[in-house]
Amino acid sequence: MLLRNITNISLKLRRNYKFPHRRHFHSLLDIHPNIRNALNQRKPVVALESTIITHGMPYPHNMETALEVEDVVRTVGATPATIACLDGRLKVGLTRDEISRLSEVEKADVLKCSRRDLPYVVANSKFAGTTVAATMIIANMAGIKIFATGGVGGVHRDGHISLDISADLVELGRTPVVVVSSGVKSILDIPRTLEYLETQGVSVAAYTNEGRFPDFYTRDSGCKAPYDLNGPKEAAALIKALYDLNLQSGMLIGVPIPKEYALDKDMVRKAIDQAHKEALSKGVEGKNVTPFMLAAVANITKGNSLRANIALIKNNAKVAAEIACELSGNTNTTPLSRPRKEPPPMIIGASMLDLCSTMIDDSPLALDGATYQTKVKESAGGVGRNLAESIHKLHGDASFISVVGNDHTGKSLLQLMPPSLCSKIHLDDQNTTSICSILFDKNGNCKLCLANMDIHKSISGKLVEQHEEDFQKSPLIIIDGNLSVEAMGSILTLARRHDKAVFFEPTDMLIAGKPFKLSQQQYQQIKFISPNVYELKTIVETLTGQKVEWDPNESLAAGQDELISNCTTLLQEIQHNFDCIVVTLGSHGVLVNLRGNCFQHRFFNNQSSLHYNSPPSKTEYVRRFYAAPLVSDIVNVSGAGDSFSGGFITGILRGYTVDECISFGFVAARCALKSESAVPVQYFDSEVDEKQRQEQQMRDLVFLDV
């Protein structure tokens, strides 16, 4: 009954396909302005479902994954449109706060909404995550034709007896939306599902998988797809034909899970059999079966299935965005967040996996072998990596050189990062990926930090020199203190050769003096440093060769005036070495020491970030203290410093004045303080939101010339 394979048939998209333009959006829809604008301008849009947030994953993985999937779509060049029901309204495109709100609600208080549930949800102003079927309906109402998800529903085991068949299959037969997924969930009866899709008249294709239909956790279900597509061009041509024929039915494109995340087929089968028995014994029925089974499989596989789930969803979103761009003709579309024409800045530094434990109670911490109750969160970390991700999201692009182990932890870390940051990350077969275990007290203050850092020695001078062409193109080089002195020497030599300014993030007081052990001819390429008070002391001691008899803790406790006075004395010792020193003073604010005589100086032209502008005066210096803005409802303090630096560097590259750079750093840090992760998955809802926040911060900026 299956149709012949069309791999060898030449499919050509003769013109850019234009979907019929919808002049009137449905009255029940709330469409985000970014999505409405993209639809009006016929730009590529990808719909995303929300049951992954409400029922598919535990918190905080659900929120993090939802935001990261949106970022994947933006990176390719399309606009993400996460769909859900909030207070009875059909939402097309959620803000970060709405995703957070949806991710934290108790499962008992939110519905899993399919076609049959939509009237009830609307009539009773309910919260609901939308299944594949409901997402297709709402996407079609809005005029969105490409939809990315994890896996679609299907015919359940023993479905030929129980008639338990997902509404997703019927919807695919009557709603003209293309669904990009990793096939059908492994817990279902895949051969019968494919037969049912044929009965519904649904075009089914495998994507770059030699005609093999995937089954979610593994790349081969054992079934052949009717068609095989070898890339976005063939997919776009097939989709165009579907809509030209006006068949009013959907299409299912099965994208295999990336090989490195595919699970062992026998292990998955045994886990599913065990989960199925548990579901039967507990009387789980209807729409509760799928989430129960997925949770049980995740538990049985010790979390491997959850990691695989996250990986395949991100990959499907990437493929869907590529197809959407091809279909719209926008194959060279740059991310909507902030298009860039110039080459990106280069960041070289540490990548690590952060395991953050926050104490639940107020028990005093003592290293006495006692067990303390904590909440644990896994996230991507490392100062260099944090800076790269922050700049990537704020500036629009970044080039990142780092090393991770060729191990499972390394693969997990790469999956947590924006895909475009991974292309220059090297795999080390000899060392394990760096893991940093951080313990926070109940108030979010860091009390203990343990890390294995040996792998960063693999960022050698030889490895750095492989990227000389990138040095030549990059407007600014950013390095962190985790690099070896040898690597720093190679970086500074290349920077001098190509006349590139270097920004040094000291990272820790024990390693802050590393680059200043090199010759002055090398470290004079460092134009910017951003130490805290402890790191400032180390840098002064290294550059002067003199012990500094000063306790930063006493100054911090003594108050703002004494702290500024003591830091000013230290800055005068080393200011001739740098164009700009930004000293972070914790909750007090920042103290900036600037070569020149004016805080309106711009280090880069605001029309181009290719040429560095040295301060006009080589012998004058000015200092200004900027008070930190007050922030309430702080969620996490671990990434605020890196986001401040990311915002400050972004301001430099945009051609902002020093005042504006500091302001934008504060804006970025405020976003990080309210984020679960070290670097927010999304800083701003839109460019308008960003502009408004920056303008407000400039109005609120409080400073004192010292």
N, C-alpha and C positions, 0 to 999 in steps of 0.2 A: 504493500500500500504506500510505501514511501516513494517520493519522487526522486528522479535521478539527480545526481550531484551536478552543480553548475559551476564548479571551480574554474573550468577552462573556458567558460563562455566570457567573452569580452564585454564587460559592463562599462559604459561610458556615460558620465554626466555631462550632457552637451551644453547645458546652461545652468546658471545658478537657480536652484529651485526656490520659488517664492510661495509660501503657504498663503491661502486666502486670508487677507487682512481683516481682522475683526474690529469693526468700528465701535461696537457696543459690548462691553464686558458684562457678564452676568451680574445681576443686582445682589446676589448673595456672596459674591467674591470680594475679598479685600486683597488687592494686588499691590505688592511693594512697588514704590515708584521706580526703583532700578529695573525691575522686571517689566513693568509697564513700558518704560522707555525703550528697553531692549526689544520688546515685541513690536512697538510702534515703528522702530527703525529696522525691523526684520533682522536683528542680530541673533546669534545662536543662544538658546536657552535650554537648560536641562532640568527637568523636574526630578525631585527627590522625595521619597516617602518618609513618613514619620513614625511608623510602628517600630522602626529600629530604635527610636528614642524612647517611646512609651513602653514597649513590650519586648524588644529584641535583645537589649543589652542592659546590664546593671549600671547604676550610677557609680562613678562619673564617666565610665567608658562610653555610655550612650551620648552624652553631651559632647565629649571630646571628639568622638568619631563623626558625629553629625557636622560639627564645625570644620573638621579637617577635610571631610568629603566636599563640602562647599568650596574650601580653599583649592582642592584639586581641580575642580571645574573651572574656577577663576584662572588658575595657572595656565590651563590649556588655552583659554581665551573665550570661554562661554560664561553665561550668567547662571548661577545656581538658583533654583526655586524650590525650596523645601516646602512641602504642602502638609497642612494639618487643619484641625478644627479647634478653634479657641472660642469659648463662650458662644457656641452656635454659629460662628462665622467661618466661612471657608477661606482659609488663609493661603495665599500663594506667595511664598517668600516670607520667611520669619526673620525677625531681628535676633541679635544675640541674646537679648533679655528674654525673648519669647521662647527660644530654644532652651535656655536655662530653666525657665519656668516649667516647660513641658517635661524636661528631663528629671526634675526633682519631685514631680507630683506622684503620689502613691498609685500603684497599678490599680488598686480598687476604686480609685477616683477618676480614672480615665478609661474611655472605651477604646476597643479595637474596632475601628469603623470600616465596614465594607459597604457595598451598594445598598443593601437592605437597611443599614443603620443610619444612612445619611438623613432621612426625614426626621427620625427621632432625635438625632444630635442637634439638628437645626431648630426643631420645634421646642426643645427643652434647654437650649443654650448650654450644651455640654462640651466638655473637653474630649478630644479623641485623636488618637494617632490613626493615620489613614493607611489601609492596606494597599496592595498593588491595585486592586480593583477600584477602590475609592480614589486613589491618587490619579489613576488613568482618567476617571470621570472628570475630576476637578481640573486636571491639566488640560483636557480637551475643551472644557468650558472656557479656559483662559487662552486657548490657542497655542499651547505648548505641545509639541509633537514627539519629543525625545524624552525618555524617562529612564533613569538608572536606579537599580535596586540591587539587593544581594541575590536573592533567589525567589522565583515565583512559587505560588502554591500549586497544588496538583491533585491527582487522584490519590487518596490515602490508601495505606495498606488495607486490604480487604474492602476496598472501595466498591468493588463489583457486587458486594453483598450489602454493605451499609449505605451505599450511594453517597459517601462522604467525599464530595468533589469540590475543590476550591472555586469560589466565585471568580477568582482571577482568570480561570480558563474561559469562562463564559464571557467575561469582560473583554478579553483579548479577541474574541470573535465578533464583537459588536461596537468596539470603541477604537477609532483610528489613531492610536498612539503606539509608538515603537518602544518596546521594553527591552532594555539592555541589562542582562543579569547573568549570573554564573549558572545558567540553566535552571533546573528544578531542584528544590531542596532534597538532599540525600535521604531524608527520612520518609520520602514518598515513593509511590509506585511509578517509576519513570516511564517504562514502556507503555503502560496504560494511559499515562498523562499525555504522551506524544500522540497516541491514537485518538484521544479525546480532542486534542488541539487540531488534528487533521479534520475531524468531524465538524469542528467549529469554523473551519476554513482559515486557520491562522498560519501565515507563513512563518516557518521556523528555520533558523540558520545557525550554524556554528561559526565562530569568528576565529580565524587563524589557528584552527585546531584540527586540520586535515579531515574535516567532516565529522569528527567525533563530538557528540553532544555532552557537555560537562554536567556534573551532578554536585555542584556547590563545593564541597570539601575536596573533591578530587577532579582531575581533568577529563576523565573518561567514564561515562556512565555505562559503557558497553552498548550504547545505542548510537546509530548514525543519524545525523540531522539531514533533512531533505536537501539543504543547500550549505555551501561552505563559502565564507567571505574572507578575502585575503587582505583586508584593510579598510580604512574609512571611505575610500573612493568607491569601492565595490558596494559597500553598505549603503552609501548615499544614493547610488544609482538604483539599487533595489527599492529603497524607500521612496524615491521619486516616482518610480513606476507604480508602486502601491497607491500613492495619492493621485497620480494621473488617472488611474483606473477608477478612482472614487468607490472602492469596494466597501468602505466604512467598516473595515476590520483592522485589527492591530497586527503587529509583527513581534516575534520573540527572537532576539539575538543572544545566543549563548556564548559567553566569554569565559574561557577557562581560568581558574584561579592561577596566579603566578606560580611557577614551578617550585620556587623555594618555600612556598607556604602550603603547598598541597599536602594533605595528610595521607597516611598509609591506608589503602582501600580496605584491607582486612580489619585494621583497627577501627575504622569508621563503621564498618558493617557490624562488628561485634558490639560497639557502643550503641548503635541504633537499635539492634535487637534487644539489648538490655533495657534501653530507655523505653522501647515499645511495651515491654512486659510491665515496667513500672507504671506506665500510663494506663494500661488495662487494669492492673491491680488496684489502682487508686480511683478508677472510674472517671478519668479525664476524658471529656468529650468535646465535639464541635470545634469552635475556633480557639479553644484553650489547648488543643492538642499540640499545635506547632510550637508555641512558645515553651510549653512544658518539655517537649522533646528536645528542643534546642538547648534549653538550660540543663537538662539531664545529660546530654551528650557533652556539653562543656565541662560539667563536673566530672564525668567519667574519663574524659581525655585530659584532665588536669589543666584546663585552660587553653590547650592547643587549638581547639575548635574555635574559641573566641578570637584568638589571634588570627586564625585563618579567615574568619568571618570579616574582621576589620580589613584585612589585606584585600580580599576579593571585592568588597564594596568600594574601596578607594580605586581599585583598578577598573572596575566597571564604570565608575564616574568619569575616569580619565578617557576611556574608550568612547563613552556616550558623548562627552564634550568634543572629542575629535570628529566624531561622525556629524554632530550638530554643526560644527564649524565648516566641515566639508559641504554639507547640504546647503548651508546658507551662502557658501562662497567665501566665507571669512577664514580661509585657511591660515592666514598670517595675522589673525587677530591677536593682539596683546592683551594681558589681563586687564580687566576693567578697573582693578584697584588703583593702578597708577602706571600708565604706559611710559616706557622709557626708550629714548633713542640712543643715549650714550651707553658705552660699555659700563658694566656694573662695578662697584667697588669690590675689592678682594679681601676676604677674611681668612686668616690662617690660624687655627687653634684647635682646642680640645673638643671632642664629642664624647658624651658619656650618657649612661642611663641613670636617671635619678630615682632613687627609692626614698620617698619622703614619708616619714612617720610623724604624725601629730598626736601628742598625748591627749587623752580624753579627759582625764581628771587633773587636779591640782597637786598631785603627789610630788614632793621634792625629788629631783633627779639625783641619784647617787650611783656611781659605778661600783655597785656592790653585788651584782649578779641577780638582782630582783627582776621580776617580770612586770612591765608596765603596759597598760592597755593603750593602744594607739589606733588611729585610722591611717591606713597605708595607701599611698598613691604612687603609680609608676608614670614617669614622664621623661621626655628627652631633655638632656641638660648638657652642661659644659659651657664655660664662658664664651669661647669662640663660637660654638654652635648657637647659643642663645643670641649672641650679637648678629650672627648671620641670618637667623630666622626673623629677628626683629627688623633688621634693615631690609630684608627681602619683602616683608609685609608692609613696611612704612614707605620705603623708597621705590618699590616695584620690582627690584631685581637685586641679586647679590651672587657673587662667585665665592664658593667656600671650599677650602682645602683642609682635609682632616684625615684621620685614620680610625677605623673600627676593626674589631676582630672578625675573622671569617667564621663566626659562630652564631648560635641562635640569638644571643643577646644583641649581637651586631645587626642581624636581620631585623629584629624587633625595633631597634633604635632607628634604622633607616626608614622603616615603615611609619614611624611617628613623625618623620620630617617631611616638609614640602618636597615633592619629587624633584623639582628643579635645583634643589640644593645638594642633591646626592651625586651628581655626575662627576665631581672631582674628589669624592671621598674614596680613599684607597682601602682595600681589604688586606689585613695582616694575618697571615697563616700561623704566625709564631706566638703572638700575644693575644690575650683575651680582651674583649671590649671592656672599657673602663666603666665601673659601676660606682656611683657615689651614694652612700647611705646617709641621709640627713635626718636628724631628730629635732623636732620643733616642740616647744612647750605649748600649753593650751592656747596661749595668746599669739602663736605664730612666730615666736622668736627662736632663732636657730641656737640649739644648745650643744650639738655635737655633729661632726661631719667626718665620715670615714670614706676613703676612696683608694682604689688601685689605679695608679697613673703611669705605669711603666710603658704602656702602649704608645704614649705620646712621644716617646723617644724615637719611634719609627718615622716621625715627621722629620726626616733628616735633611741635611743640606742638599744631597743628591736629589731627593724627592722634590724639594722646593724648586730646584733648577729646571726640572721637567716642565715647569709652568712659566718659564720666562716670557713667553708670548703673552700670557695673561697679565703679567706685570706691565708690559709695554702698553697694554690697552687700558688698564684700570686707572681711574682718576685718584684713588686713595687706597692705601694698604692698611689693613687693621690686623693687629696681632695680639694674642693674649699671653700671659705670663707662664702658661703651662709648657710652652715650647722650650726645647733645649737651647743652650747658648749657641751651639753650632748652627742650629736651624735659624736662630735670630740673626746670626752673622751673615748667613747666605741671603736671607730676606733683605737685610739692610744694604748688602752689597748690590743686589739686583735693583733695589729701590734707588740707590744712588746712581747706578748706571743709567737708569731710565728717568731720572729726575722725578721721583714720585714721593709725595709726603706720606709719612707713616703715623698711624694712630696706635698708641700702646695702651692696652688695658692691663694694669698690673696684676689683677686677679687675687693675689694673696700677699700679706706682708712678708712671708718667708721667701717669696720668689720675686718680689717686686723689683729688686735691683739687678736682675739677670742681664738685661741688654746693656747696662751701664758698666759692665765688666769688660766690654769690648772696647776697641779704640774709639776715640772721639770722632774720627773720620767716619766710622760706621754709624754710631748712634746719633750723629747730628741730623740724620734723615728723619728721626722721630720729632715731629712737629707738635704732636698733641699727646698728652698723658691725662689719665682720669683716675687718680688714686683716691682712696679714702685716707683718713688721717694716719692710720697705722702704716699704710703703704707709702705715704708721703715721707714719713720718718725714715723708712728703709731706703728710699731713693736718695734722700739728702745724705744719709750716711755713706751710701755707695759712691755718689758723685764727689763728695768732699773728702772722703776717707777719714772722717772724724765722727766719733761717737756723739750722738745727740742725747743729752741728759734731759729728757722730757717724757712725761707719761701722758699719752693721749687720753687715757681714761680719766685722769684728773681734769683735763681741760674740758672733756665732754660733760663731766659732772658739774664743773664750775659755771657753765652757761655760755651763751652765745658770744658775748663780748670778749671774754678771755680766750675762747676757742679761736675766734677770728684773729685776735692779736698774735697768738702763738703760731698759728698757721702762716700768717703774713711774714713773720720772722724767718720761718723755714723757706718760704717761697722766694724770698729775696736772695737766699743762698744759691738757688739753682735756676732762677728765671731766665738767665742768659742762655740756657740750653734749649729752650722751647718757645714756640710761637704762642702756645695756649696751654695752660694747666687748669684743669677743672677738678677741684677737690670736693668730693662729696662729704658732707658733714652730718649724715644721718637725717634725723627728723628736723634738724635746724635748717638745712638747705644746701646750697653749694657756694663755693668761693672760687671765682675765676681770676686767674692771673694772665693778663694779655700783653703780648709785645705790641707796642704801638701806643696810640693816645686816644683811641675812639672805639667804643663798643658797637658802633655801626659798621665796623669792618666786615666784609664778606670774603671768605676764604676761596670761594669759587664764584664764577660769574653765574648769575641766576638764569642765564640762557644756555649755559653749557657747563658741565662739571668736568671738563677735560683738562683745564689749565688752572693750576694752583696759584692763588694770589698771596704772596708774602705780605706781611704787614709793612706799611710804608716806612716806619721808623725801626731801626735796629737797636736803638739804645734807650728808648722810652718804654716804660711799663706802667700799666694801670691795673687796679684790682677792683672787683665789684662782688659784693655778697648778695645772693638771691635767696630770699626766704622761701622755704618749701610750702606749697599750698596745703591746706588742711584737707584730709581725706577721711571720710567716715565709712563705716561698714567694710573695713579691710578684710579681704579673704585670704591673701597670701602675700608675704613680703619677700619671698626668695628671689623673684625675678625683677623687682622694681629697679635695681641698679643697672642691670643689663638693658632693660627697656629704656631707661633714661639715656644711657649711652647710645642706644640705637636711634632714639629720637634726635639726640644732639647731632650725631653723625649724619643722619638724614637731612637735618637742617643745613649742615655745612654743605652737603652736596647739592642741595636745592638753591644755594646762593643766598641763604638767610643771613641776616645780621647776627652778631653774637647774642644779643638780647632775644631775638626770635628763635635761635637754636636752643637756648636754655628753656624758653617757654615750651617749645615743642618736646623737649626732653621731659619736662614736667607732665605734659599731656600724656605722653606714652607711659611714663611711670605710674600715673594715676590709673590708666587702663590695666596695667599689670597688677596693681594692688587689689583690683577687684576681680582678678582672674584666678581660676583654679590652677592653671599651669604657669610655669616660669615666664613663658612668652604667651600672651593672649592668642588664641586661635584666630581671633579677628579683633583688630584695634577699633575699627570704626564701622558703622553701618553703611556709610556712603562717603563720598568726597565732600558732600555738603556738611555732613556730621563732623568730619575732620576739620573743615574750615571753621565751623562755628565754635568748636572746642578750642582751637588755636586762638581765634580772635578773643574769646572770653578769657583765656589764660593770659594773653598779652594785656588785656585791660586790668586783670587782677595781679599782674606781676609786681612784686614788692622787692626793691633792691636798695642797697646802700653802698656808695663808693667808699672804699677803704684807703 
